[in-house]
């Protein structure tokens, strides 16, 4: 390797970018005083910005409807159903108790309106109607919900119905109810997946402050009071409440590109188990404010950035240009330093353009890995002259 290349690589390895981020507080209640469990993540990077008992299994209540909503979106996107499918309400749907979209037996209503009734007014009856339309029965739909959990790595989650109501044993009232169980971290994973893959479909409904459907003479405000808060750019996601679960909320907010943020990004949070809906709201807004005020997004690498050059067997004619394969943003707090480290693979002939020859790993000064960028060849080395073949044979 040429001396200049060695100097370049050494300088990259020891390079440290001084950028803002937050070191986690030992006092979790400083940010969230009211939740039994909570978490705040950055959608762009997936980094956890704050957490408290984030893996504890707790009753989920109507946050369950996020999964029902996701499966409905996917069924539409995959062509299994259409959003304007007309669904006839049967007796079993009309008699579903709890928070309601007020469906009546024999009523005909489009699937997309049921999806709005599901997420905006938290209709348990809408959840059952959606489930039966997509999979034929609640039982089959619940199987799909749990299969999706496995796919998304939601290891602390299990569903027993599409809406979140506890199921009591009427023959033995002393038995604890069956109910949907999850964790704050799992619900954050679900929210991130929804926004990563179906942002437009999700926000078009979850961001509605008031839902009006004149054909049914129906008009109600969104149960998510965070939308009506003083925090701008809140656009989701779902409320929940039962006596066992307490007051729950999965929430989201866009943080605009500005002097502190080199890219627009979304914060996604979850609060579980507050004992009052106002405390639920306070916990959510406190976490959002904390995330916005203490963290900044920074670009740490551009795509196709020239990293340096390498030479197969030290032969000048067999020069490989090394570039990055993607751009990378990260999110950091004011107290953290972002460091980088390069690792190269052993390079063997032949080399094709795009071959991965190394990696740049980015981590905080505390050792938390924040991301990586592959180093790839920007050219082919696959046609070697006879002279250079001889050099390769006799090279060390």
C-alpha positions as CSV (number, residue, x, y, z in Angstrom):
1,X,0.0,0.0,0.0
2,X,1.3,3.5,-0.8
3,X,2.4,5.7,2.0
4,X,-0.1,8.3,1.2
5,X,-2.9,5.8,1.3
6,X,-1.7,4.6,4.7
7,X,-1.9,8.1,6.0
8,X,-5.4,8.6,4.6
9,X,-6.7,5.4,6.2
10,X,-5.1,6.2,9.6
11,X,-6.6,9.6,9.5
12,X,-10.1,8.2,8.8
13,X,-9.8,5.5,11.5
14,X,-8.9,8.1,14.2
15,X,-11.4,10.7,12.9
16,X,-14.0,11.8,15.5
17,X,-16.9,14.1,14.7
18,X,-18.0,16.4,17.5
19,X,-21.7,16.3,17.2
20,X,-24.7,16.6,19.6
21,X,-26.5,13.7,21.3
22,X,-27.8,12.7,24.7
23,X,-26.2,10.4,27.2
24,X,-29.0,8.4,28.9
25,X,-30.1,9.7,32.2
26,X,-30.0,7.4,35.3
27,X,-33.2,9.1,36.5
28,X,-35.9,7.9,34.0
29,X,-38.6,9.9,35.8
30,X,-36.8,13.1,34.8
31,X,-38.3,12.8,31.3
32,X,-41.4,10.6,31.9
33,X,-43.0,10.8,35.3
34,X,-46.3,9.1,34.6
35,X,-45.9,5.9,32.5
36,X,-45.2,2.4,33.7
37,X,-43.3,1.8,30.5
38,X,-42.2,4.1,27.7
39,X,-39.8,4.5,24.9
40,X,-38.9,7.2,22.3
41,X,-37.1,6.2,19.1
42,X,-35.9,8.0,16.0
43,X,-37.5,6.5,12.9
44,X,-34.7,7.5,10.5
45,X,-31.9,5.6,12.4
46,X,-33.9,3.4,14.7
47,X,-31.9,4.7,17.7
48,X,-33.5,4.6,21.1
49,X,-33.4,8.1,22.6
50,X,-35.2,7.3,25.8
51,X,-36.6,4.2,27.5
52,X,-38.2,3.2,30.8
53,X,-39.1,-0.5,31.5
54,X,-39.4,-0.7,27.7
55,X,-39.5,-4.6,27.6
56,X,-42.0,-5.1,30.4
57,X,-45.0,-7.1,29.2
58,X,-48.2,-5.1,29.7
59,X,-51.8,-5.1,28.6
60,X,-52.1,-3.3,25.3
61,X,-55.7,-2.1,25.1
62,X,-56.6,-0.3,21.9
63,X,-53.0,0.1,20.8
64,X,-53.8,-3.4,19.4
65,X,-55.6,-1.6,16.6
66,X,-52.3,-0.5,15.1
67,X,-51.7,-4.1,14.0
68,X,-55.2,-4.4,12.7
69,X,-54.7,-1.2,10.8
70,X,-51.4,-2.4,9.4
71,X,-52.8,-5.7,8.2
72,X,-55.7,-3.9,6.5
73,X,-53.3,-1.6,4.7
74,X,-51.2,-4.6,3.6
75,X,-54.2,-6.5,2.4
76,X,-55.2,-3.5,0.2
77,X,-51.7,-3.0,-1.1
78,X,-51.4,-6.7,-2.0
79,X,-54.7,-6.6,-3.8
80,X,-56.5,-9.0,-1.4
81,X,-59.2,-6.5,-0.7
82,X,-60.0,-3.0,-1.9
83,X,-60.4,0.1,0.2
84,X,-63.8,0.8,-1.3
85,X,-65.1,-2.8,-0.6
86,X,-68.6,-2.6,0.9
87,X,-68.9,-4.5,4.1
88,X,-72.3,-5.5,5.5
89,X,-72.5,-5.3,9.3
90,X,-73.7,-8.6,10.9
91,X,-75.1,-9.1,14.3
92,X,-71.8,-10.2,15.9
93,X,-70.2,-7.0,14.8
94,X,-73.0,-4.7,15.9
95,X,-73.0,-6.1,19.4
96,X,-69.3,-5.6,20.1
97,X,-69.0,-3.6,23.4
98,X,-66.6,-0.9,24.4
99,X,-65.5,2.1,22.4
100,X,-67.6,2.1,19.3
101,X,-68.0,3.3,15.7
102,X,-71.8,2.7,16.4
103,X,-72.2,0.1,13.6
104,X,-75.7,-1.2,13.2
105,X,-76.8,-4.7,11.9
106,X,-77.4,-4.6,8.2
107,X,-75.5,-1.4,7.6
108,X,-73.2,-1.3,4.6
109,X,-70.0,0.6,4.9
110,X,-66.7,0.9,2.9
111,X,-63.6,-0.7,4.3
112,X,-61.7,2.6,4.3
113,X,-64.4,4.2,6.5
114,X,-64.0,1.3,8.9
115,X,-60.3,1.9,9.0
116,X,-60.9,5.5,9.9
117,X,-63.4,4.5,12.6
118,X,-60.8,2.0,13.9
119,X,-58.0,4.5,14.3
120,X,-59.7,7.9,14.9
121,X,-62.6,6.9,17.2
122,X,-61.1,3.5,18.3
123,X,-64.1,1.5,17.2
124,X,-64.0,-2.1,18.6
125,X,-66.8,-2.9,16.2
126,X,-64.8,-1.6,13.3
127,X,-61.9,-3.8,14.3
128,X,-64.1,-6.9,14.2
129,X,-65.6,-5.9,10.8
130,X,-62.2,-5.4,9.3
131,X,-60.9,-8.7,10.6
132,X,-63.8,-10.7,9.3
133,X,-63.7,-9.0,5.9
134,X,-60.0,-9.7,5.4
135,X,-59.6,-13.2,6.8
136,X,-63.2,-14.5,7.1
137,X,-63.1,-14.7,10.9
138,X,-61.6,-13.1,14.0
139,X,-59.7,-16.2,14.8
140,X,-57.9,-16.3,11.4
141,X,-57.2,-12.6,11.6
142,X,-55.6,-13.0,15.0
143,X,-53.4,-15.7,13.7
144,X,-52.2,-13.2,11.0
145,X,-51.6,-10.6,13.7
146,X,-49.3,-13.0,15.7
147,X,-47.5,-14.1,12.5
148,X,-46.8,-10.5,11.8
149,X,-45.4,-10.1,15.3
150,X,-42.9,-12.9,14.5
151,X,-42.0,-11.2,11.2
152,X,-41.3,-7.8,12.9
153,X,-39.4,-9.3,15.9
154,X,-42.1,-8.3,18.4
155,X,-41.0,-11.0,20.8
156,X,-43.0,-9.7,23.8
157,X,-46.3,-9.4,22.0
158,X,-49.3,-11.8,21.7
159,X,-52.8,-11.0,20.4
160,X,-56.1,-12.7,21.3
161,X,-58.4,-10.3,19.4
162,X,-58.2,-7.4,16.9
163,X,-59.3,-4.6,19.3
164,X,-57.7,-5.0,22.7
165,X,-60.7,-5.6,25.0
166,X,-60.0,-8.1,27.8
167,X,-61.8,-11.4,27.5
168,X,-63.3,-12.6,30.8
169,X,-64.3,-16.1,31.7
170,X,-68.0,-15.7,32.4
171,X,-68.0,-19.1,34.2
172,X,-65.2,-18.1,36.6
173,X,-65.0,-14.4,37.2
174,X,-62.0,-14.9,39.5
175,X,-59.8,-15.9,36.6
176,X,-57.7,-13.1,35.1
177,X,-58.9,-12.1,31.6
178,X,-57.2,-13.1,28.4
179,X,-55.9,-9.9,26.7
180,X,-53.5,-8.6,24.2
181,X,-50.0,-8.2,25.7
182,X,-47.0,-6.3,24.4
183,X,-44.2,-4.0,25.4
184,X,-43.3,-0.4,24.7
185,X,-40.4,-1.5,22.6
186,X,-42.5,-3.8,20.5
187,X,-45.1,-1.2,19.8
188,X,-42.3,1.3,18.8
189,X,-41.1,-1.4,16.3
190,X,-44.6,-1.7,14.9
191,X,-44.9,2.1,14.5
192,X,-41.6,2.3,12.8
193,X,-42.5,-0.4,10.4
194,X,-45.8,1.3,9.6
195,X,-44.1,4.6,8.8
196,X,-41.1,3.0,7.0
197,X,-43.4,1.2,4.6
198,X,-46.8,2.9,4.5
199,X,-46.2,6.5,5.7
200,X,-48.7,8.1,3.3
201,X,-51.5,5.6,4.1
202,X,-50.9,5.8,7.8
203,X,-50.7,9.6,8.2
204,X,-53.7,10.2,5.9
205,X,-55.8,8.8,8.7
206,X,-53.9,9.1,12.0
207,X,-53.4,12.9,11.4
208,X,-57.1,13.6,11.1
209,X,-58.2,15.7,14.1
210,X,-61.9,15.2,13.4
211,X,-63.6,12.4,11.5
212,X,-66.8,13.2,9.7
213,X,-68.9,10.7,7.7
214,X,-72.1,12.5,6.7
215,X,-73.7,9.4,5.2
216,X,-73.9,8.0,8.7
217,X,-74.5,11.3,10.4
218,X,-71.3,10.6,12.3
219,X,-68.7,13.2,13.5
220,X,-66.2,12.7,16.3
221,X,-62.8,14.1,17.3
222,X,-59.7,12.0,17.2
223,X,-59.2,10.3,20.6
224,X,-55.5,11.3,20.3
225,X,-55.4,14.6,22.1
226,X,-51.7,15.0,21.3
227,X,-52.9,16.1,17.8
228,X,-54.6,19.1,19.5
229,X,-51.6,19.9,21.7
230,X,-49.2,22.9,21.4
231,X,-46.5,20.6,20.0
232,X,-46.6,21.1,16.2
233,X,-46.2,18.4,13.6
234,X,-47.7,15.6,15.8
235,X,-49.4,13.2,13.3
236,X,-50.2,10.0,15.1
237,X,-50.7,7.3,16.1
238,X,-53.2,5.6,18.5
239,X,-54.7,5.8,22.0
240,X,-55.7,2.9,24.3
241,X,-57.4,2.4,27.6
242,X,-58.7,-0.4,29.8
243,X,-58.8,-0.8,33.5
244,X,-55.9,-3.2,33.4
245,X,-53.8,-1.4,30.8
246,X,-54.3,2.1,32.1
247,X,-54.0,5.0,29.6
248,X,-51.7,4.2,26.7
249,X,-50.6,6.1,23.6
250,X,-48.4,5.5,20.7
251,X,-47.4,8.9,19.2
252,X,-45.3,10.4,16.4
253,X,-44.0,13.8,15.4
254,X,-42.0,15.1,12.5
255,X,-38.9,17.2,13.3
256,X,-38.2,19.6,10.4
257,X,-34.8,20.2,8.8
258,X,-33.2,23.2,10.4
259,X,-29.9,24.5,11.9
260,X,-29.8,21.6,14.3
261,X,-31.1,18.9,12.0
262,X,-29.5,18.2,8.6
263,X,-32.4,16.0,7.6
264,X,-36.1,15.9,8.5
265,X,-36.9,13.0,10.8
266,X,-39.7,11.5,12.8
267,X,-39.8,10.7,16.5
268,X,-42.0,7.7,17.5
269,X,-42.9,7.0,21.1
270,X,-45.0,4.8,23.3
271,X,-46.4,5.4,26.8
272,X,-48.1,2.5,28.7
273,X,-49.9,2.4,32.0
274,X,-50.6,6.0,32.9
275,X,-53.4,6.4,35.5
276,X,-55.1,9.4,33.8
277,X,-55.4,10.5,30.2
278,X,-53.9,13.9,30.9
279,X,-50.9,12.2,32.4
280,X,-50.7,10.0,29.3
281,X,-50.6,13.2,27.2
282,X,-48.0,14.9,29.5
283,X,-45.7,11.8,29.2
284,X,-45.9,11.8,25.4
285,X,-45.3,15.6,25.1
286,X,-42.5,15.5,27.5
287,X,-40.7,12.7,25.6
288,X,-41.3,14.5,22.3
289,X,-39.9,17.7,23.6
290,X,-37.0,15.9,25.1
291,X,-36.2,14.2,21.8
292,X,-36.5,17.4,19.8
293,X,-34.5,19.6,22.2
294,X,-31.7,17.2,23.0
295,X,-31.0,15.4,19.8
296,X,-29.8,16.4,16.3
297,X,-29.5,14.6,13.0
298,X,-26.2,14.8,11.2
299,X,-24.9,13.4,7.9
300,X,-21.7,11.5,8.6
301,X,-21.1,10.1,5.1
302,X,-22.0,10.8,1.5
303,X,-22.7,8.1,-1.1
304,X,-19.8,7.5,-3.5
305,X,-17.3,9.3,-1.2
306,X,-13.7,8.5,-2.2
307,X,-12.1,6.7,0.7
308,X,-8.8,6.0,-0.9
309,X,-7.1,3.5,-3.1
310,X,-5.6,0.0,-2.8
311,X,-3.3,-2.0,-5.1
312,X,-3.6,-5.7,-5.6
313,X,-0.2,-7.2,-4.7
314,X,1.2,-3.7,-4.5
315,X,1.1,-3.4,-8.3
316,X,0.4,0.2,-9.6
317,X,-1.5,-0.9,-12.6
318,X,-3.9,-2.9,-10.4
319,X,-5.4,0.1,-8.6
320,X,-8.7,-0.1,-6.9
321,X,-10.7,3.0,-6.1
322,X,-12.5,2.7,-2.8
323,X,-15.9,4.5,-2.3
324,X,-18.8,4.4,0.0
325,X,-22.0,2.6,-1.1
326,X,-24.5,4.9,0.6
327,X,-25.1,8.0,2.6
328,X,-25.5,7.8,6.3
329,X,-27.3,10.0,8.8
330,X,-27.2,9.5,12.6
331,X,-28.8,11.2,15.6
332,X,-26.7,12.4,18.5
333,X,-26.9,14.5,21.6
334,X,-24.8,17.4,22.8
335,X,-22.7,15.3,25.2
336,X,-21.7,12.6,22.7
337,X,-18.8,12.3,20.3
338,X,-19.2,10.2,17.2
339,X,-16.2,8.1,16.3
340,X,-15.5,5.9,13.2
341,X,-13.4,2.9,12.5
342,X,-12.4,1.3,9.2
343,X,-11.9,-2.4,8.7
344,X,-10.7,-3.8,5.3
345,X,-11.1,-7.3,3.9
346,X,-8.2,-9.2,2.3
347,X,-8.4,-8.2,-1.4
348,X,-8.1,-11.0,-3.9
349,X,-8.0,-11.0,-7.7
350,X,-10.4,-10.5,-9.5
351,X,-12.3,-7.5,-8.2
352,X,-15.7,-6.4,-9.6
353,X,-17.2,-2.9,-9.3
354,X,-19.4,-2.9,-6.3
355,X,-17.6,-5.7,-4.4
356,X,-17.6,-5.0,-0.7
357,X,-13.9,-4.6,0.4
358,X,-14.4,-3.0,3.8
359,X,-16.7,-1.2,6.2
360,X,-16.7,2.1,8.2
361,X,-18.4,1.6,11.5
362,X,-19.8,4.6,13.5
363,X,-20.2,4.5,17.2
364,X,-20.4,6.8,20.2
365,X,-17.6,7.4,22.7
366,X,-19.5,5.1,25.0
367,X,-19.4,2.3,22.5
368,X,-22.9,2.3,21.1
369,X,-22.9,1.3,17.4
370,X,-24.9,3.8,15.4
371,X,-24.5,2.6,11.9
372,X,-22.1,1.5,9.2
373,X,-21.3,2.1,5.5
374,X,-19.7,-0.5,3.2
375,X,-16.6,0.4,1.3
376,X,-16.9,-0.9,-2.3
377,X,-14.7,-1.1,-5.4
378,X,-15.5,1.7,-7.9
379,X,-13.9,-0.2,-10.8
380,X,-13.3,-3.7,-12.2
381,X,-9.9,-5.4,-11.9
382,X,-10.5,-8.6,-13.9
383,X,-8.4,-8.3,-17.0
384,X,-4.7,-8.4,-16.2
385,X,-1.9,-8.3,-18.7
386,X,0.7,-11.1,-19.0
387,X,3.3,-8.8,-17.5
388,X,1.2,-8.1,-14.4
389,X,0.2,-11.8,-14.0
390,X,3.9,-12.5,-13.7
391,X,4.3,-9.7,-11.2
392,X,1.4,-11.2,-9.2
393,X,3.0,-14.6,-9.1
394,X,6.3,-13.3,-7.7
395,X,4.8,-10.6,-5.4
396,X,5.0,-11.2,-1.7
